[in-house]
Amino acid sequence: MTMPVLELQKIVGVEHVLINDSDKDYASLDRSNGLLKSLPLLVVRVFSQTELIDCVRLCLSRKNPLLIRAAGTGKSGGAIASPTTIVIDVTGLNRIISIDTDNLLAVVEPGVILAHLKNAAMHQGLFYPPDPASQDYCTIGGNVAENAAGPSTIKYGTTRDYLLGGTAIIGTGEMIDFGKQTPKGVCGFDIASLLCGSEGTLAVFTKLTLRLLPYPKSIAACIVYFNDEESALYAVNYLQNRGHRPKTLEYIDAICLKALEKHSKTTLATAQSALMIECDAGFDDGARQEIDAILHTLTPLSPTSYTKATTKAELKKLWHERSLLSEACTHYMGYKLSEDIAVPLGKLVMLMRAVKEMSKPPHLMVGLFGHAGDGNLHVQIMFDKAELAAAAQELCHELLIVVVRLGGTIAAEHGIGLKKKAYLPLEQSATLIDVQKRIKKAFDPHNLLNPGKIFDV
Ligand SMILES: Cc1cc2nc3c(=O)[nH]c(=O)nc-3n(C[C@H](O)[C@H](O)[C@H](O)COP(=O)(O)OP(=O)(O)OC[C@H]3O[C@@H](n4cnc5c(N)ncnc54)[C@H](O)[C@@H]3O)c2cc1C
């Protein structure tokens, strides 16, 4: 296969086709995951939709595999290319085309940074809810490809709930306009939902239409501490069964609280577990009233203490502590693997018990924190010697088996990519995987779009 360098240079200019190893090195790994690394054939940087479409079509016409790379913050190796793959970097495609206050819509190029869209919407009194922790640097295109989510999923859902439609190129080189501009619409198959979470394997997004909501009028939060881990996890569906619908319901277990204490000058209390609960409301003071009602409902579960956050500064401080958790767990024992799973709400306590049994103190410990309100926890497998890496990996495998046995999912919000490809059959039958391979073939008959991700075809 010859490299179509000259043709690509004609489209984007000589300086935007990167051939040297040192230039293309940044595109060889996920920014959060240095374990998987592979240099692509070359990297092309595009700055307009026309350049993107022309580059994609050129690769497809040459039967050259291609991969769209955005911010590279995915956590499952989705943006890692094989040595024969051309990477198309879309971070330069970052225009917010419109924020339509009449129709509560945003139209964006795929390389728009999530936080930029959220801010632009907020300035118009509108709200784009998806809130992955990487929001300051990940892109909307990457979010759609991964169906990214975050703490607010319990109330607002995932990226899929906000993707109305868009324009994309499929593996035949054809352009499709998919979806709709209304929250409702049952015209034909729901292609927007199918493409959302397809990890760049079915289509390349060139433009996306997103749903916006009115911006809430009030926000308030609290952190509630418990004497044991079961009570906090029990509280997760106890609250929801009693009619509360907070915006976030985050769980932190004892070892993760300890890791945070060691890592930062935390103001969180030393406790066996904690729940961080945030509420928002469409009227002034509504969120604070909801937090008070939640604290009242929790009284029979005997929390040991709580702290409220109602001002902007208090809220910022609380979420800052939360944002340090992953890093704190990385440093706690020196080494860490982390898993992103979800189980049905009623199984959270069973999952926690199973995880504690897997711990092998003092050298290999398992901690849990995350978006418990929707059953999604980030399992932290921490160990103190490099030689324990294989044991930690084995523990991950055991964990995923338990998760599936509990009716959960092995990939809640970080995708399958390369990292979890081998584990897909744990959750899905051979028939279901085969149906997906046939769908892949319909969109991408020559297997040129991000080949080798999710499954081999
Ligand atoms: C510190 C940190 C915290 C995170 N927290 C969360 C979290 O709370 N919740 C959560 O859900 N995720 C989280 N993530 C992971 C999250 O999936 C990514 O941050 C984000 O969704 C990927 O966006 P990106 O721009 O980095 O895409 P990339 O990593 O560049 O790409 C990811 C995938 O999307 C595909 N893709 C990108 N753009 C396009 C396009 N235009 N067309 C077709 N395919 C495309 C790529 O080919 C690749 O397969 C976190 C990551 C980090 C590093």
The ligand as an SDF file (V2000), in Angstrom:
LIG
                    3D

 53 58  0  0  0  0  0  0  0  0999 V2000
   -9.5080   12.3460   33.3090 C   0  0  0  0  0  0  0  0  0  0  0  0
  -10.6040   11.7100   32.4790 C   0  0  0  0  0  0  0  0  0  0  0  0
  -11.8750   11.6370   32.9990 C   0  0  0  0  0  0  0  0  0  0  0  0
  -12.9050   11.0680   32.2540 C   0  0  0  0  0  0  0  0  0  0  0  0
  -14.1400   11.0320   32.8000 N   0  0  0  0  0  0  0  0  0  0  0  0
  -15.1470   10.4900   32.1050 C   0  0  0  0  0  0  0  0  0  0  0  0
  -16.4520   10.4670   32.6680 C   0  0  0  0  0  0  0  0  0  0  0  0
  -16.7010   10.9420   33.7800 O   0  0  0  0  0  0  0  0  0  0  0  0
  -17.4280    9.9020   31.9320 N   0  0  0  0  0  0  0  0  0  0  0  0
  -17.2080    9.3820   30.6940 C   0  0  0  0  0  0  0  0  0  0  0  0
  -18.1330    8.9070   30.0600 O   0  0  0  0  0  0  0  0  0  0  0  0
  -15.9750    9.3920   30.1570 N   0  0  0  0  0  0  0  0  0  0  0  0
  -14.9610    9.9290   30.8120 C   0  0  0  0  0  0  0  0  0  0  0  0
  -13.7100    9.9510   30.2570 N   0  0  0  0  0  0  0  0  0  0  0  0
  -13.5040    9.3310   28.9310 C   0  0  0  0  0  0  0  0  0  0  0  0
  -14.3090    9.9740   27.7920 C   0  0  0  0  0  0  0  0  0  0  0  0
  -14.7970    8.9530   26.9350 O   0  0  0  0  0  0  0  0  0  0  0  0
  -13.5670   10.8280   26.9000 C   0  0  0  0  0  0  0  0  0  0  0  0
  -13.0760   11.8790   27.6920 O   0  0  0  0  0  0  0  0  0  0  0  0
  -14.3730   11.4450   25.7180 C   0  0  0  0  0  0  0  0  0  0  0  0
  -15.6870   10.9960   25.5620 O   0  0  0  0  0  0  0  0  0  0  0  0
  -13.6260   11.1490   24.4420 C   0  0  0  0  0  0  0  0  0  0  0  0
  -13.5080   12.3740   23.7590 O   0  0  0  0  0  0  0  0  0  0  0  0
  -12.1990   12.7050   22.9680 P   0  0  0  0  0  0  0  0  0  0  0  0
  -12.4670   13.9880   22.2940 O   0  0  0  0  0  0  0  0  0  0  0  0
  -11.0140   12.6490   23.8230 O   0  0  0  0  0  0  0  0  0  0  0  0
  -12.1810   11.5000   21.9050 O   0  0  0  0  0  0  0  0  0  0  0  0
  -10.9670   10.5570   21.5000 P   0  0  0  0  0  0  0  0  0  0  0  0
  -10.3990    9.8990   22.7050 O   0  0  0  0  0  0  0  0  0  0  0  0
  -10.0440   11.2770   20.6160 O   0  0  0  0  0  0  0  0  0  0  0  0
  -11.7520    9.4650   20.6480 O   0  0  0  0  0  0  0  0  0  0  0  0
  -12.5750    8.5270   21.2780 C   0  0  0  0  0  0  0  0  0  0  0  0
  -13.2800    7.6940   20.1990 C   0  0  0  0  0  0  0  0  0  0  0  0
  -14.1800    8.5400   19.4830 O   0  0  0  0  0  0  0  0  0  0  0  0
  -13.9400    8.4460   18.0880 C   0  0  0  0  0  0  0  0  0  0  0  0
  -14.2470    9.7520   17.5050 N   0  0  0  0  0  0  0  0  0  0  0  0
  -13.8190   10.9690   17.9280 C   0  0  0  0  0  0  0  0  0  0  0  0
  -14.3000   11.9270   17.1320 N   0  0  0  0  0  0  0  0  0  0  0  0
  -15.0460   11.3200   16.1710 C   0  0  0  0  0  0  0  0  0  0  0  0
  -15.7920   11.7740   15.0470 C   0  0  0  0  0  0  0  0  0  0  0  0
  -15.8640   13.0620   14.7020 N   0  0  0  0  0  0  0  0  0  0  0  0
  -16.4270   10.8390   14.2780 N   0  0  0  0  0  0  0  0  0  0  0  0
  -16.3610    9.5410   14.5840 C   0  0  0  0  0  0  0  0  0  0  0  0
  -15.6540    9.0510   15.6430 N   0  0  0  0  0  0  0  0  0  0  0  0
  -15.0130    9.9310   16.4120 C   0  0  0  0  0  0  0  0  0  0  0  0
  -12.4770    8.0500   17.9840 C   0  0  0  0  0  0  0  0  0  0  0  0
  -12.1980    7.4450   16.7500 O   0  0  0  0  0  0  0  0  0  0  0  0
  -12.3230    7.1230   19.1640 C   0  0  0  0  0  0  0  0  0  0  0  0
  -12.7530    5.8330   18.8080 O   0  0  0  0  0  0  0  0  0  0  0  0
  -12.6500   10.5230   30.9700 C   0  0  0  0  0  0  0  0  0  0  0  0
  -11.3700   10.5940   30.4560 C   0  0  0  0  0  0  0  0  0  0  0  0
  -10.3440   11.1910   31.1950 C   0  0  0  0  0  0  0  0  0  0  0  0
   -8.9740   11.2520   30.6020 C   0  0  0  0  0  0  0  0  0  0  0  0
  1  2  1  0
  2  3  1  0
  2 52  2  0
  3  4  2  0
  4  5  1  0
  4 50  1  0
  5  6  2  0
  6  7  1  0
  6 13  1  0
  7  8  2  0
  7  9  1  0
  9 10  1  0
 10 11  2  0
 10 12  1  0
 12 13  2  0
 13 14  1  0
 14 15  1  0
 14 50  1  0
 15 16  1  0
 16 17  1  0
 16 18  1  0
 18 19  1  0
 18 20  1  0
 20 21  1  0
 20 22  1  0
 22 23  1  0
 23 24  1  0
 24 25  2  0
 24 26  1  0
 24 27  1  0
 27 28  1  0
 28 29  2  0
 28 30  1  0
 28 31  1  0
 31 32  1  0
 32 33  1  0
 33 34  1  0
 33 48  1  0
 34 35  1  0
 35 36  1  0
 35 46  1  0
 36 37  1  0
 36 45  1  0
 37 38  2  0
 38 39  1  0
 39 40  1  0
 39 45  2  0
 40 41  1  0
 40 42  2  0
 42 43  1  0
 43 44  2  0
 44 45  1  0
 46 47  1  0
 46 48  1  0
 48 49  1  0
 50 51  2  0
 51 52  1  0
 52 53  1  0
M  END
$$$$
